[in-house]
Amino acid sequence: MKNKFILHYIIGVIAFAIAIYALYLLYLNPERTKSLLIIIIGCAVVAVGQILIIRQKKKSANK
């Protein structure tokens, strides 16, 4: 069961890291605003989704 949690943690952390990197690229080159904002929003949604999946699995495992 812990392997499934680890996979969700890895996906969430990587999505968060990509969003932070896209913010950094946006700071360096504001001309690419549209594509970088799409990446930031997409990665943020993935990271939040992974957090919600982890919470749901932990609740169901405790029951």
Buried (B, 14 or more C-beta within 10 A) or exposed (E): EEEEBEEBEEBBEBBBEBBEBBBEBBEEEEEEEEEBEEBBEBBBEBBEBBBEBBEEBEEEEEE
